[in-house]
Amino acid sequence: MLEIKNISVSFKDKNVLQNLNLEIEEGIILGILGKNGAGKTTLFESLYQSQKYNGEILWQNQKLLRKNISYLETENYFYPYITGKEYLSYFSKDRLPKTIELAEKFQLPLDKFVQYYSSGMKKKLALIGMLMLDKPINILDEPFNGVDFEGVHLLYDIIRELKQSNKIVIINSHIIETLFHTCDRIVTLENGLISNIFEKTDFEKLNHFKFV
Ligand SMILES: Nc1ncnc2c1ncn2[C@@H]1O[C@H](COP(=O)(O)OP(=O)(O)OP(=O)(O)O)[C@@H](O)[C@H]1O
């Protein structure tokens, strides 16, 4: 279980997260919906331990450590003169064949310098690297952005596999249909806390949902 307990984050006089609480069980794919500036990135960075916060984040009853979590950020930055294959070799070590298989499914030109990749290709490359880290908790921030039709379907399969391996996946997407398709549960982030929790059977209600 991942337990987020009374997390608060402030920037100067702005309280971005205010005593936010959330529990996520293993094998759950959780979607987060929030308006621009609602604090999703701040929450992800707190989970990733790159943002200072007040409160507690526990994984299996211990303080959550960076080694247990991976984070696919919205923007992906690469050294331009590295090839896709060289990049992935840093992550995969003993799993290079699996990595290359995934890259082939995504039709990534692995021998090209990353500087010649499109933004969708960079997203796919970063995603494969992240998957190879094989962490129990995985944050995907806008993973569908820039990814082509076939890539989206591959990503659906990958998320399904992560669920089958009992991993936690936290997804932020402004394309609600992608959340309907992938998530077991969707929460809304408003005024610094989790304002609603929708289970799969309630997703229909989100079609009419309005933020306060
Ligand atoms: N380092 C910072 N210093 C000051 N204010 C910040 C900082 N980081 C974020 N903020 C503010 O905190 C609020 C939440 O930002 P955050 O990036 O977490 O929102 P978000 O939900 O990820 O937004 P978006 O959907 O636009 O990416 C915003 O008002 C933002 O301006």
PDBQT file of the ligand as one rigid body, heavy atoms in Angstrom, charges set to zero:
ROOT
HETATM    1  N1  LIG A 301       8.925  26.133  -7.700  1.00  0.00    +0.000 N 
HETATM    2  C1  LIG A 301       7.795  26.846  -7.603  1.00  0.00    +0.000 A 
HETATM    3  N2  LIG A 301       7.795  28.075  -7.047  1.00  0.00    +0.000 NA
HETATM    4  C2  LIG A 301       6.662  28.772  -6.928  1.00  0.00    +0.000 A 
HETATM    5  N3  LIG A 301       5.441  28.347  -7.338  1.00  0.00    +0.000 NA
HETATM    6  C3  LIG A 301       5.374  27.131  -7.893  1.00  0.00    +0.000 A 
HETATM    7  C4  LIG A 301       6.542  26.312  -8.062  1.00  0.00    +0.000 A 
HETATM    8  N4  LIG A 301       6.157  25.136  -8.643  1.00  0.00    +0.000 NA
HETATM    9  C5  LIG A 301       4.818  25.225  -8.824  1.00  0.00    +0.000 A 
HETATM   10  N5  LIG A 301       4.352  26.410  -8.382  1.00  0.00    +0.000 N 
HETATM   11  C6  LIG A 301       2.945  26.839  -8.370  1.00  0.00    +0.000 C 
HETATM   12  O1  LIG A 301       2.224  25.819  -7.724  1.00  0.00    +0.000 OA
HETATM   13  C7  LIG A 301       0.958  25.639  -8.367  1.00  0.00    +0.000 C 
HETATM   14  C8  LIG A 301       0.810  24.171  -8.782  1.00  0.00    +0.000 C 
HETATM   15  O2  LIG A 301       1.723  23.894  -9.840  1.00  0.00    +0.000 OA
HETATM   16  P1  LIG A 301       1.851  22.446 -10.488  1.00  0.00    +0.000 P 
HETATM   17  O3  LIG A 301       2.924  22.551 -11.528  1.00  0.00    +0.000 OA
HETATM   18  O4  LIG A 301       2.015  21.448  -9.415  1.00  0.00    +0.000 OA
HETATM   19  O5  LIG A 301       0.424  22.268 -11.165  1.00  0.00    +0.000 OA
HETATM   20  P2  LIG A 301      -0.092  21.182 -12.225  1.00  0.00    +0.000 P 
HETATM   21  O6  LIG A 301      -1.378  20.673 -11.703  1.00  0.00    +0.000 OA
HETATM   22  O7  LIG A 301       0.983  20.215 -12.507  1.00  0.00    +0.000 OA
HETATM   23  O8  LIG A 301      -0.361  22.095 -13.497  1.00  0.00    +0.000 OA
HETATM   24  P3  LIG A 301      -0.377  21.753 -15.086  1.00  0.00    +0.000 P 
HETATM   25  O9  LIG A 301      -1.576  20.893 -15.365  1.00  0.00    +0.000 OA
HETATM   26  O10 LIG A 301      -0.505  23.107 -15.707  1.00  0.00    +0.000 OA
HETATM   27  O11 LIG A 301       0.924  21.082 -15.409  1.00  0.00    +0.000 OA
HETATM   28  C9  LIG A 301       0.908  26.631  -9.510  1.00  0.00    +0.000 C 
HETATM   29  O12 LIG A 301       0.211  27.772  -9.064  1.00  0.00    +0.000 OA
HETATM   30  C10 LIG A 301       2.357  26.954  -9.771  1.00  0.00    +0.000 C 
HETATM   31  O13 LIG A 301       2.492  28.267 -10.257  1.00  0.00    +0.000 OA
ENDROOT
TORSDOF 0
